[in-house]
Amino acid sequence: MPAIHNRLALFRAERGISRRTLAEAVDVNPQTIGYLERGDYSPSLELAMKIARHFDVPIELLFSFEPFESVATALRRAASGADE
């Protein structure tokens, strides 16, 4: 099974949500959120959908088979494009 990459830590940080708060909202143990964020565990479809619904975003913004571009890389790319 391919690795599932995610942006959970980024979305939590942007919204000031703790692991515990997210875990309670989607009915899992806070450790599960940690395992997901570290890539130690891939979510079930049901869990992935619950998390996406909690953040009110499409599931593809949170989970992917391909690694996400880092925020620093995206910012550098945006800054270099703005200078053109």
PyMOL Python script that loads the backbone (N, CA, C, O; Angstrom):
from pymol import cmd

cmd.read_pdbstr("""\
ATOM      1  N   MET A   1       0.842  -1.179   0.000  1.00  0.00           N
ATOM      2  CA  MET A   1       0.000   0.000   0.000  1.00  0.00           C
ATOM      3  C   MET A   1       0.890   1.247   0.000  1.00  0.00           C
ATOM      4  O   MET A   1       1.812   1.345   0.809  1.00  0.00           O
ATOM      5  N   PRO A   2       0.625   2.192  -0.891  1.00  0.00           N
ATOM      6  CA  PRO A   2       1.469   3.391  -0.949  1.00  0.00           C
ATOM      7  C   PRO A   2       1.275   4.273   0.287  1.00  0.00           C
ATOM      8  O   PRO A   2       0.227   4.251   0.933  1.00  0.00           O
ATOM      9  N   ALA A   3       2.299   5.034   0.589  1.00  0.00           N
ATOM     10  CA  ALA A   3       2.224   5.944   1.736  1.00  0.00           C
ATOM     11  C   ALA A   3       1.186   7.037   1.469  1.00  0.00           C
ATOM     12  O   ALA A   3       1.009   7.486   0.336  1.00  0.00           O
ATOM     13  N   ILE A   4       0.523   7.442   2.515  1.00  0.00           N
ATOM     14  CA  ILE A   4      -0.428   8.549   2.436  1.00  0.00           C
ATOM     15  C   ILE A   4       0.233   9.749   3.113  1.00  0.00           C
ATOM     16  O   ILE A   4       0.542   9.712   4.304  1.00  0.00           O
ATOM     17  N   HIS A   5       0.440  10.796   2.348  1.00  0.00           N
ATOM     18  CA  HIS A   5       1.022  12.029   2.891  1.00  0.00           C
ATOM     19  C   HIS A   5      -0.116  12.935   3.339  1.00  0.00           C
ATOM     20  O   HIS A   5      -1.223  12.872   2.803  1.00  0.00           O
ATOM     21  N   ASN A   6       0.168  13.782   4.333  1.00  0.00           N
ATOM     22  CA  ASN A   6      -0.898  14.650   4.824  1.00  0.00           C
ATOM     23  C   ASN A   6      -0.366  15.999   5.286  1.00  0.00           C
ATOM     24  O   ASN A   6       0.833  16.193   5.488  1.00  0.00           O
ATOM     25  N   ARG A   7      -1.300  16.914   5.444  1.00  0.00           N
ATOM     26  CA  ARG A   7      -1.011  18.265   5.926  1.00  0.00           C
ATOM     27  C   ARG A   7      -1.725  18.535   7.255  1.00  0.00           C
ATOM     28  O   ARG A   7      -2.081  19.677   7.547  1.00  0.00           O
ATOM     29  N   LEU A   8      -1.928  17.519   8.036  1.00  0.00           N
ATOM     30  CA  LEU A   8      -2.689  17.700   9.268  1.00  0.00           C
ATOM     31  C   LEU A   8      -2.041  18.706  10.218  1.00  0.00           C
ATOM     32  O   LEU A   8      -2.720  19.583  10.753  1.00  0.00           O
ATOM     33  N   ALA A   9      -0.742  18.581  10.425  1.00  0.00           N
ATOM     34  CA  ALA A   9      -0.070  19.492  11.356  1.00  0.00           C
ATOM     35  C   ALA A   9      -0.187  20.934  10.877  1.00  0.00           C
ATOM     36  O   ALA A   9      -0.393  21.841  11.684  1.00  0.00           O
ATOM     37  N   LEU A  10      -0.059  21.148   9.586  1.00  0.00           N
ATOM     38  CA  LEU A  10      -0.184  22.492   9.025  1.00  0.00           C
ATOM     39  C   LEU A  10      -1.587  23.047   9.251  1.00  0.00           C
ATOM     40  O   LEU A  10      -1.738  24.177   9.715  1.00  0.00           O
ATOM     41  N   PHE A  11      -2.604  22.267   8.931  1.00  0.00           N
ATOM     42  CA  PHE A  11      -3.983  22.725   9.115  1.00  0.00           C
ATOM     43  C   PHE A  11      -4.296  22.959  10.589  1.00  0.00           C
ATOM     44  O   PHE A  11      -4.989  23.917  10.933  1.00  0.00           O
ATOM     45  N   ARG A  12      -3.790  22.087  11.461  1.00  0.00           N
ATOM     46  CA  ARG A  12      -4.024  22.290  12.894  1.00  0.00           C
ATOM     47  C   ARG A  12      -3.366  23.579  13.362  1.00  0.00           C
ATOM     48  O   ARG A  12      -3.974  24.368  14.085  1.00  0.00           O
ATOM     49  N   ALA A  13      -2.116  23.791  12.945  1.00  0.00           N
ATOM     50  CA  ALA A  13      -1.381  24.984  13.377  1.00  0.00           C
ATOM     51  C   ALA A  13      -2.052  26.259  12.877  1.00  0.00           C
ATOM     52  O   ALA A  13      -2.175  27.229  13.625  1.00  0.00           O
ATOM     53  N   GLU A  14      -2.484  26.262  11.627  1.00  0.00           N
ATOM     54  CA  GLU A  14      -3.147  27.444  11.066  1.00  0.00           C
ATOM     55  C   GLU A  14      -4.398  27.813  11.841  1.00  0.00           C
ATOM     56  O   GLU A  14      -4.751  28.987  11.944  1.00  0.00           O
ATOM     57  N   ARG A  15      -5.061  26.814  12.381  1.00  0.00           N
ATOM     58  CA  ARG A  15      -6.329  27.046  13.071  1.00  0.00           C
ATOM     59  C   ARG A  15      -6.207  27.016  14.594  1.00  0.00           C
ATOM     60  O   ARG A  15      -7.193  27.194  15.309  1.00  0.00           O
ATOM     61  N   GLY A  16      -4.987  26.789  15.079  1.00  0.00           N
ATOM     62  CA  GLY A  16      -4.772  26.757  16.524  1.00  0.00           C
ATOM     63  C   GLY A  16      -5.493  25.617  17.221  1.00  0.00           C
ATOM     64  O   GLY A  16      -5.996  25.778  18.333  1.00  0.00           O
ATOM     65  N   ILE A  17      -5.543  24.460  16.561  1.00  0.00           N
ATOM     66  CA  ILE A  17      -6.251  23.297  17.088  1.00  0.00           C
ATOM     67  C   ILE A  17      -5.226  22.282  17.610  1.00  0.00           C
ATOM     68  O   ILE A  17      -4.273  21.939  16.911  1.00  0.00           O
ATOM     69  N   SER A  18      -5.425  21.816  18.820  1.00  0.00           N
ATOM     70  CA  SER A  18      -4.530  20.807  19.387  1.00  0.00           C
ATOM     71  C   SER A  18      -4.856  19.426  18.828  1.00  0.00           C
ATOM     72  O   SER A  18      -5.922  19.206  18.253  1.00  0.00           O
ATOM     73  N   ARG A  19      -3.930  18.518  19.008  1.00  0.00           N
ATOM     74  CA  ARG A  19      -4.183  17.123  18.612  1.00  0.00           C
ATOM     75  C   ARG A  19      -5.396  16.575  19.349  1.00  0.00           C
ATOM     76  O   ARG A  19      -6.238  15.885  18.775  1.00  0.00           O
ATOM     77  N   ARG A  20      -5.463  16.898  20.623  1.00  0.00           N
ATOM     78  CA  ARG A  20      -6.578  16.401  21.438  1.00  0.00           C
ATOM     79  C   ARG A  20      -7.915  16.919  20.919  1.00  0.00           C
ATOM     80  O   ARG A  20      -8.877  16.158  20.821  1.00  0.00           O
ATOM     81  N   THR A  21      -7.982  18.194  20.589  1.00  0.00           N
ATOM     82  CA  THR A  21      -9.226  18.782  20.088  1.00  0.00           C
ATOM     83  C   THR A  21      -9.652  18.126  18.781  1.00  0.00           C
ATOM     84  O   THR A  21     -10.821  17.784  18.602  1.00  0.00           O
ATOM     85  N   LEU A  22      -8.696  17.950  17.864  1.00  0.00           N
ATOM     86  CA  LEU A  22      -9.019  17.297  16.596  1.00  0.00           C
ATOM     87  C   LEU A  22      -9.448  15.859  16.838  1.00  0.00           C
ATOM     88  O   LEU A  22     -10.422  15.389  16.250  1.00  0.00           O
ATOM     89  N   ALA A  23      -8.728  15.168  17.695  1.00  0.00           N
ATOM     90  CA  ALA A  23      -9.057  13.767  17.996  1.00  0.00           C
ATOM     91  C   ALA A  23     -10.473  13.638  18.548  1.00  0.00           C
ATOM     92  O   ALA A  23     -11.220  12.747  18.144  1.00  0.00           O
ATOM     93  N   GLU A  24     -10.838  14.509  19.454  1.00  0.00           N
ATOM     94  CA  GLU A  24     -12.187  14.470  20.022  1.00  0.00           C
ATOM     95  C   GLU A  24     -13.238  14.743  18.950  1.00  0.00           C
ATOM     96  O   GLU A  24     -14.304  14.127  18.949  1.00  0.00           O
ATOM     97  N   ALA A  25     -12.936  15.667  18.039  1.00  0.00           N
ATOM     98  CA  ALA A  25     -13.892  16.032  16.987  1.00  0.00           C
ATOM     99  C   ALA A  25     -14.148  14.890  16.016  1.00  0.00           C
ATOM    100  O   ALA A  25     -15.243  14.774  15.465  1.00  0.00           O
ATOM    101  N   VAL A  26     -13.133  14.038  15.804  1.00  0.00           N
ATOM    102  CA  VAL A  26     -13.286  12.943  14.835  1.00  0.00           C
ATOM    103  C   VAL A  26     -13.342  11.576  15.517  1.00  0.00           C
ATOM    104  O   VAL A  26     -13.293  10.539  14.856  1.00  0.00           O
ATOM    105  N   ASP A  27     -13.445  11.589  16.848  1.00  0.00           N
ATOM    106  CA  ASP A  27     -13.660  10.379  17.642  1.00  0.00           C
ATOM    107  C   ASP A  27     -12.537   9.351  17.536  1.00  0.00           C
ATOM    108  O   ASP A  27     -12.774   8.168  17.295  1.00  0.00           O
ATOM    109  N   VAL A  28     -11.290   9.839  17.725  1.00  0.00           N
ATOM    110  CA  VAL A  28     -10.137   8.943  17.798  1.00  0.00           C
ATOM    111  C   VAL A  28      -9.279   9.359  18.989  1.00  0.00           C
ATOM    112  O   VAL A  28      -9.523  10.399  19.601  1.00  0.00           O
ATOM    113  N   ASN A  29      -8.289   8.558  19.312  1.00  0.00           N
ATOM    114  CA  ASN A  29      -7.330   8.850  20.360  1.00  0.00           C
ATOM    115  C   ASN A  29      -6.369   9.929  19.864  1.00  0.00           C
ATOM    116  O   ASN A  29      -5.999   9.906  18.690  1.00  0.00           O
ATOM    117  N   PRO A  30      -5.951  10.876  20.711  1.00  0.00           N
ATOM    118  CA  PRO A  30      -4.979  11.885  20.274  1.00  0.00           C
ATOM    119  C   PRO A  30      -3.692  11.285  19.702  1.00  0.00           C
ATOM    120  O   PRO A  30      -3.069  11.875  18.820  1.00  0.00           O
ATOM    121  N   GLN A  31      -3.296  10.109  20.206  1.00  0.00           N
ATOM    122  CA  GLN A  31      -2.107   9.450  19.657  1.00  0.00           C
ATOM    123  C   GLN A  31      -2.292   9.129  18.181  1.00  0.00           C
ATOM    124  O   GLN A  31      -1.330   9.170  17.413  1.00  0.00           O
ATOM    125  N   THR A  32      -3.510   8.812  17.778  1.00  0.00           N
ATOM    126  CA  THR A  32      -3.782   8.504  16.374  1.00  0.00           C
ATOM    127  C   THR A  32      -3.467   9.703  15.487  1.00  0.00           C
ATOM    128  O   THR A  32      -2.920   9.545  14.396  1.00  0.00           O
ATOM    129  N   ILE A  33      -3.807  10.886  15.947  1.00  0.00           N
ATOM    130  CA  ILE A  33      -3.504  12.095  15.179  1.00  0.00           C
ATOM    131  C   ILE A  33      -1.986  12.239  15.046  1.00  0.00           C
ATOM    132  O   ILE A  33      -1.487  12.574  13.972  1.00  0.00           O
ATOM    133  N   GLY A  34      -1.264  11.991  16.118  1.00  0.00           N
ATOM    134  CA  GLY A  34       0.200  12.032  16.059  1.00  0.00           C
ATOM    135  C   GLY A  34       0.762  11.018  15.080  1.00  0.00           C
ATOM    136  O   GLY A  34       1.663  11.334  14.304  1.00  0.00           O
ATOM    137  N   TYR A  35       0.234   9.795  15.110  1.00  0.00           N
ATOM    138  CA  TYR A  35       0.684   8.758  14.175  1.00  0.00           C
ATOM    139  C   TYR A  35       0.419   9.178  12.736  1.00  0.00           C
ATOM    140  O   TYR A  35       1.258   8.966  11.860  1.00  0.00           O
ATOM    141  N   LEU A  36      -0.742   9.772  12.490  1.00  0.00           N
ATOM    142  CA  LEU A  36      -1.075  10.243  11.143  1.00  0.00           C
ATOM    143  C   LEU A  36      -0.094  11.323  10.697  1.00  0.00           C
ATOM    144  O   LEU A  36       0.446  11.262   9.592  1.00  0.00           O
ATOM    145  N   GLU A  37       0.132  12.306  11.557  1.00  0.00           N
ATOM    146  CA  GLU A  37       1.006  13.426  11.204  1.00  0.00           C
ATOM    147  C   GLU A  37       2.429  12.970  10.915  1.00  0.00           C
ATOM    148  O   GLU A  37       3.086  13.534  10.039  1.00  0.00           O
ATOM    149  N   ARG A  38       2.914  11.972  11.623  1.00  0.00           N
ATOM    150  CA  ARG A  38       4.273  11.464  11.399  1.00  0.00           C
ATOM    151  C   ARG A  38       4.355  10.478  10.232  1.00  0.00           C
ATOM    152  O   ARG A  38       5.445  10.087   9.818  1.00  0.00           O
ATOM    153  N   GLY A  39       3.209  10.087   9.714  1.00  0.00           N
ATOM    154  CA  GLY A  39       3.208   9.122   8.627  1.00  0.00           C
ATOM    155  C   GLY A  39       3.360   7.688   9.096  1.00  0.00           C
ATOM    156  O   GLY A  39       3.642   6.796   8.296  1.00  0.00           O
ATOM    157  N   ASP A  40       3.174   7.461  10.390  1.00  0.00           N
ATOM    158  CA  ASP A  40       3.264   6.109  10.940  1.00  0.00           C
ATOM    159  C   ASP A  40       2.010   5.296  10.675  1.00  0.00           C
ATOM    160  O   ASP A  40       2.009   4.074  10.818  1.00  0.00           O
ATOM    161  N   TYR A  41       0.949   5.976  10.290  1.00  0.00           N
ATOM    162  CA  TYR A  41      -0.361   5.341  10.140  1.00  0.00           C
ATOM    163  C   TYR A  41      -1.094   6.024   8.985  1.00  0.00           C
ATOM    164  O   TYR A  41      -1.045   7.246   8.852  1.00  0.00           O
ATOM    165  N   SER A  42      -1.761   5.245   8.165  1.00  0.00           N
ATOM    166  CA  SER A  42      -2.598   5.792   7.098  1.00  0.00           C
ATOM    167  C   SER A  42      -4.052   5.739   7.559  1.00  0.00           C
ATOM    168  O   SER A  42      -4.494   4.734   8.114  1.00  0.00           O
ATOM    169  N   PRO A  43      -4.790   6.817   7.329  1.00  0.00           N
ATOM    170  CA  PRO A  43      -6.164   6.834   7.830  1.00  0.00           C
ATOM    171  C   PRO A  43      -7.083   5.952   6.999  1.00  0.00           C
ATOM    172  O   PRO A  43      -6.845   5.724   5.813  1.00  0.00           O
ATOM    173  N   SER A  44      -8.120   5.468   7.631  1.00  0.00           N
ATOM    174  CA  SER A  44      -9.187   4.812   6.877  1.00  0.00           C
ATOM    175  C   SER A  44      -9.880   5.899   6.063  1.00  0.00           C
ATOM    176  O   SER A  44      -9.726   7.086   6.348  1.00  0.00           O
ATOM    177  N   LEU A  45     -10.632   5.500   5.064  1.00  0.00           N
ATOM    178  CA  LEU A  45     -11.380   6.473   4.269  1.00  0.00           C
ATOM    179  C   LEU A  45     -12.340   7.247   5.171  1.00  0.00           C
ATOM    180  O   LEU A  45     -12.485   8.463   5.042  1.00  0.00           O
ATOM    181  N   GLU A  46     -12.986   6.538   6.072  1.00  0.00           N
ATOM    182  CA  GLU A  46     -13.931   7.201   6.984  1.00  0.00           C
ATOM    183  C   GLU A  46     -13.243   8.271   7.828  1.00  0.00           C
ATOM    184  O   GLU A  46     -13.764   9.377   7.977  1.00  0.00           O
ATOM    185  N   LEU A  47     -12.076   7.946   8.380  1.00  0.00           N
ATOM    186  CA  LEU A  47     -11.360   8.913   9.206  1.00  0.00           C
ATOM    187  C   LEU A  47     -10.885  10.099   8.371  1.00  0.00           C
ATOM    188  O   LEU A  47     -11.006  11.248   8.794  1.00  0.00           O
ATOM    189  N   ALA A  48     -10.351   9.824   7.198  1.00  0.00           N
ATOM    190  CA  ALA A  48      -9.897  10.910   6.320  1.00  0.00           C
ATOM    191  C   ALA A  48     -11.051  11.852   5.990  1.00  0.00           C
ATOM    192  O   ALA A  48     -10.878  13.070   5.974  1.00  0.00           O
ATOM    193  N   MET A  49     -12.225  11.287   5.729  1.00  0.00           N
ATOM    194  CA  MET A  49     -13.390  12.115   5.403  1.00  0.00           C
ATOM    195  C   MET A  49     -13.855  12.917   6.619  1.00  0.00           C
ATOM    196  O   MET A  49     -14.255  14.072   6.474  1.00  0.00           O
ATOM    197  N   LYS A  50     -13.809  12.331   7.802  1.00  0.00           N
ATOM    198  CA  LYS A  50     -14.187  13.055   9.019  1.00  0.00           C
ATOM    199  C   LYS A  50     -13.250  14.236   9.256  1.00  0.00           C
ATOM    200  O   LYS A  50     -13.691  15.329   9.610  1.00  0.00           O
ATOM    201  N   ILE A  51     -11.956  14.006   9.059  1.00  0.00           N
ATOM    202  CA  ILE A  51     -10.977  15.081   9.268  1.00  0.00           C
ATOM    203  C   ILE A  51     -11.189  16.191   8.242  1.00  0.00           C
ATOM    204  O   ILE A  51     -11.179  17.370   8.596  1.00  0.00           O
ATOM    205  N   ALA A  52     -11.377  15.830   6.989  1.00  0.00           N
ATOM    206  CA  ALA A  52     -11.622  16.833   5.950  1.00  0.00           C
ATOM    207  C   ALA A  52     -12.890  17.624   6.255  1.00  0.00           C
ATOM    208  O   ALA A  52     -12.916  18.842   6.082  1.00  0.00           O
ATOM    209  N   ARG A  53     -13.928  16.949   6.701  1.00  0.00           N
ATOM    210  CA  ARG A  53     -15.179  17.627   7.052  1.00  0.00           C
ATOM    211  C   ARG A  53     -14.952  18.571   8.234  1.00  0.00           C
ATOM    212  O   ARG A  53     -15.495  19.675   8.261  1.00  0.00           O
ATOM    213  N   HIS A  54     -14.153  18.138   9.207  1.00  0.00           N
ATOM    214  CA  HIS A  54     -13.866  18.990  10.368  1.00  0.00           C
ATOM    215  C   HIS A  54     -13.209  20.300   9.926  1.00  0.00           C
ATOM    216  O   HIS A  54     -13.552  21.370  10.429  1.00  0.00           O
ATOM    217  N   PHE A  55     -12.264  20.212   8.983  1.00  0.00           N
ATOM    218  CA  PHE A  55     -11.582  21.407   8.493  1.00  0.00           C
ATOM    219  C   PHE A  55     -12.357  22.106   7.376  1.00  0.00           C
ATOM    220  O   PHE A  55     -11.969  23.186   6.929  1.00  0.00           O
ATOM    221  N   ASP A  56     -13.450  21.492   6.931  1.00  0.00           N
ATOM    222  CA  ASP A  56     -14.296  22.045   5.873  1.00  0.00           C
ATOM    223  C   ASP A  56     -13.499  22.290   4.584  1.00  0.00           C
ATOM    224  O   ASP A  56     -13.579  23.354   3.970  1.00  0.00           O
ATOM    225  N   VAL A  57     -12.726  21.261   4.200  1.00  0.00           N
ATOM    226  CA  VAL A  57     -11.933  21.326   2.968  1.00  0.00           C
ATOM    227  C   VAL A  57     -12.077  20.005   2.211  1.00  0.00           C
ATOM    228  O   VAL A  57     -12.421  18.984   2.805  1.00  0.00           O
ATOM    229  N   PRO A  58     -11.813  20.024   0.904  1.00  0.00           N
ATOM    230  CA  PRO A  58     -11.805  18.764   0.160  1.00  0.00           C
ATOM    231  C   PRO A  58     -10.706  17.845   0.704  1.00  0.00           C
ATOM    232  O   PRO A  58      -9.649  18.311   1.130  1.00  0.00           O
ATOM    233  N   ILE A  59     -10.961  16.580   0.683  1.00  0.00           N
ATOM    234  CA  ILE A  59     -10.022  15.596   1.225  1.00  0.00           C
ATOM    235  C   ILE A  59      -8.642  15.694   0.567  1.00  0.00           C
ATOM    236  O   ILE A  59      -7.625  15.418   1.203  1.00  0.00           O
ATOM    237  N   GLU A  60      -8.615  16.091  -0.718  1.00  0.00           N
ATOM    238  CA  GLU A  60      -7.339  16.187  -1.450  1.00  0.00           C
ATOM    239  C   GLU A  60      -6.421  17.274  -0.902  1.00  0.00           C
ATOM    240  O   GLU A  60      -5.213  17.225  -1.132  1.00  0.00           O
ATOM    241  N   LEU A  61      -6.964  18.252  -0.184  1.00  0.00           N
ATOM    242  CA  LEU A  61      -6.116  19.283   0.415  1.00  0.00           C
ATOM    243  C   LEU A  61      -5.377  18.768   1.641  1.00  0.00           C
ATOM    244  O   LEU A  61      -4.370  19.344   2.053  1.00  0.00           O
ATOM    245  N   LEU A  62      -5.873  17.691   2.218  1.00  0.00           N
ATOM    246  CA  LEU A  62      -5.266  17.128   3.423  1.00  0.00           C
ATOM    247  C   LEU A  62      -4.438  15.879   3.181  1.00  0.00           C
ATOM    248  O   LEU A  62      -3.424  15.664   3.846  1.00  0.00           O
ATOM    249  N   PHE A  63      -4.866  15.051   2.230  1.00  0.00           N
ATOM    250  CA  PHE A  63      -4.225  13.748   2.018  1.00  0.00           C
ATOM    251  C   PHE A  63      -3.872  13.551   0.551  1.00  0.00           C
ATOM    252  O   PHE A  63      -4.607  13.970  -0.343  1.00  0.00           O
ATOM    253  N   SER A  64      -2.721  12.896   0.319  1.00  0.00           N
ATOM    254  CA  SER A  64      -2.262  12.657  -1.047  1.00  0.00           C
ATOM    255  C   SER A  64      -1.323  11.448  -1.080  1.00  0.00           C
ATOM    256  O   SER A  64      -0.659  11.131  -0.093  1.00  0.00           O
ATOM    257  N   PHE A  65      -1.286  10.785  -2.233  1.00  0.00           N
ATOM    258  CA  PHE A  65      -0.289   9.729  -2.432  1.00  0.00           C
ATOM    259  C   PHE A  65       1.077  10.333  -2.719  1.00  0.00           C
ATOM    260  O   PHE A  65       2.100   9.684  -2.499  1.00  0.00           O
ATOM    261  N   GLU A  66       1.104  11.569  -3.210  1.00  0.00           N
ATOM    262  CA  GLU A  66       2.350  12.277  -3.519  1.00  0.00           C
ATOM    263  C   GLU A  66       2.698  13.214  -2.365  1.00  0.00           C
ATOM    264  O   GLU A  66       1.805  13.786  -1.741  1.00  0.00           O
ATOM    265  N   PRO A  67       3.993  13.374  -2.078  1.00  0.00           N
ATOM    266  CA  PRO A  67       4.371  14.322  -1.016  1.00  0.00           C
ATOM    267  C   PRO A  67       3.910  15.739  -1.375  1.00  0.00           C
ATOM    268  O   PRO A  67       3.944  16.134  -2.540  1.00  0.00           O
ATOM    269  N   PHE A  68       3.490  16.479  -0.383  1.00  0.00           N
ATOM    270  CA  PHE A  68       3.102  17.862  -0.585  1.00  0.00           C
ATOM    271  C   PHE A  68       4.351  18.734  -0.657  1.00  0.00           C
ATOM    272  O   PHE A  68       5.369  18.437  -0.032  1.00  0.00           O
ATOM    273  N   GLU A  69       4.260  19.789  -1.411  1.00  0.00           N
ATOM    274  CA  GLU A  69       5.324  20.777  -1.458  1.00  0.00           C
ATOM    275  C   GLU A  69       5.397  21.450  -0.088  1.00  0.00           C
ATOM    276  O   GLU A  69       4.364  21.732   0.519  1.00  0.00           O
ATOM    277  N   SER A  70       6.598  21.705   0.398  1.00  0.00           N
ATOM    278  CA  SER A  70       6.733  22.363   1.697  1.00  0.00           C
ATOM    279  C   SER A  70       6.251  23.803   1.600  1.00  0.00           C
ATOM    280  O   SER A  70       6.247  24.395   0.520  1.00  0.00           O
ATOM    281  N   VAL A  71       5.854  24.349   2.707  1.00  0.00           N
ATOM    282  CA  VAL A  71       5.391  25.736   2.742  1.00  0.00           C
ATOM    283  C   VAL A  71       6.529  26.671   2.316  1.00  0.00           C
ATOM    284  O   VAL A  71       6.302  27.622   1.568  1.00  0.00           O
ATOM    285  N   ALA A  72       7.742  26.407   2.786  1.00  0.00           N
ATOM    286  CA  ALA A  72       8.886  27.254   2.428  1.00  0.00           C
ATOM    287  C   ALA A  72       9.118  27.246   0.917  1.00  0.00           C
ATOM    288  O   ALA A  72       9.372  28.295   0.324  1.00  0.00           O
ATOM    289  N   THR A  73       9.034  26.078   0.298  1.00  0.00           N
ATOM    290  CA  THR A  73       9.222  25.974  -1.149  1.00  0.00           C
ATOM    291  C   THR A  73       8.129  26.726  -1.891  1.00  0.00           C
ATOM    292  O   THR A  73       8.404  27.439  -2.857  1.00  0.00           O
ATOM    293  N   ALA A  74       6.905  26.568  -1.446  1.00  0.00           N
ATOM    294  CA  ALA A  74       5.780  27.260  -2.084  1.00  0.00           C
ATOM    295  C   ALA A  74       5.944  28.772  -1.977  1.00  0.00           C
ATOM    296  O   ALA A  74       5.667  29.498  -2.932  1.00  0.00           O
ATOM    297  N   LEU A  75       6.393  29.246  -0.820  1.00  0.00           N
ATOM    298  CA  LEU A  75       6.598  30.686  -0.644  1.00  0.00           C
ATOM    299  C   LEU A  75       7.725  31.204  -1.530  1.00  0.00           C
ATOM    300  O   LEU A  75       7.605  32.276  -2.123  1.00  0.00           O
ATOM    301  N   ARG A  76       8.824  30.446  -1.625  1.00  0.00           N
ATOM    302  CA  ARG A  76       9.929  30.854  -2.502  1.00  0.00           C
ATOM    303  C   ARG A  76       9.473  30.901  -3.955  1.00  0.00           C
ATOM    304  O   ARG A  76       9.803  31.832  -4.689  1.00  0.00           O
ATOM    305  N   ARG A  77       8.713  29.889  -4.362  1.00  0.00           N
ATOM    306  CA  ARG A  77       8.216  29.838  -5.733  1.00  0.00           C
ATOM    307  C   ARG A  77       7.295  31.016  -6.008  1.00  0.00           C
ATOM    308  O   ARG A  77       7.380  31.638  -7.066  1.00  0.00           O
ATOM    309  N   ALA A  78       6.418  31.324  -5.065  1.00  0.00           N
ATOM    310  CA  ALA A  78       5.488  32.443  -5.225  1.00  0.00           C
ATOM    311  C   ALA A  78       6.240  33.770  -5.285  1.00  0.00           C
ATOM    312  O   ALA A  78       5.898  34.647  -6.078  1.00  0.00           O
ATOM    313  N   ALA A  79       7.260  33.913  -4.451  1.00  0.00           N
ATOM    314  CA  ALA A  79       8.035  35.150  -4.429  1.00  0.00           C
ATOM    315  C   ALA A  79       8.805  35.339  -5.732  1.00  0.00           C
ATOM    316  O   ALA A  79       8.884  36.454  -6.249  1.00  0.00           O
ATOM    317  N   SER A  80       9.368  34.267  -6.263  1.00  0.00           N
ATOM    318  CA  SER A  80      10.117  34.396  -7.514  1.00  0.00           C
ATOM    319  C   SER A  80       9.187  34.674  -8.682  1.00  0.00           C
ATOM    320  O   SER A  80       9.574  35.358  -9.629  1.00  0.00           O
ATOM    321  N   GLY A  81       7.976  34.159  -8.632  1.00  0.00           N
ATOM    322  CA  GLY A  81       6.989  34.427  -9.681  1.00  0.00           C
ATOM    323  C   GLY A  81       6.465  35.841  -9.611  1.00  0.00           C
ATOM    324  O   GLY A  81       6.079  36.411 -10.632  1.00  0.00           O
ATOM    325  N   ALA A  82       6.444  36.417  -8.427  1.00  0.00           N
ATOM    326  CA  ALA A  82       5.947  37.775  -8.251  1.00  0.00           C
ATOM    327  C   ALA A  82       6.917  38.802  -8.820  1.00  0.00           C
ATOM    328  O   ALA A  82       6.520  39.912  -9.175  1.00  0.00           O
ATOM    329  N   ASP A  83       8.195  38.426  -8.905  1.00  0.00           N
ATOM    330  CA  ASP A  83       9.211  39.343  -9.427  1.00  0.00           C
ATOM    331  C   ASP A  83       9.238  39.390 -10.941  1.00  0.00           C
ATOM    332  O   ASP A  83       9.877  40.268 -11.521  1.00  0.00           O
ATOM    333  N   GLU A  84       8.555  38.459 -11.592  1.00  0.00           N
ATOM    334  CA  GLU A  84       8.615  38.404 -13.060  1.00  0.00           C
ATOM    335  C   GLU A  84       7.715  39.413 -13.698  1.00  0.00           C
ATOM    336  O   GLU A  84       7.651  39.495 -14.925  1.00  0.00           O
TER     337      GLU A  84
END
""", "prot")
cmd.dss("prot")
cmd.show_as("cartoon", "prot")
cmd.util.cbc("prot")
cmd.orient("prot")
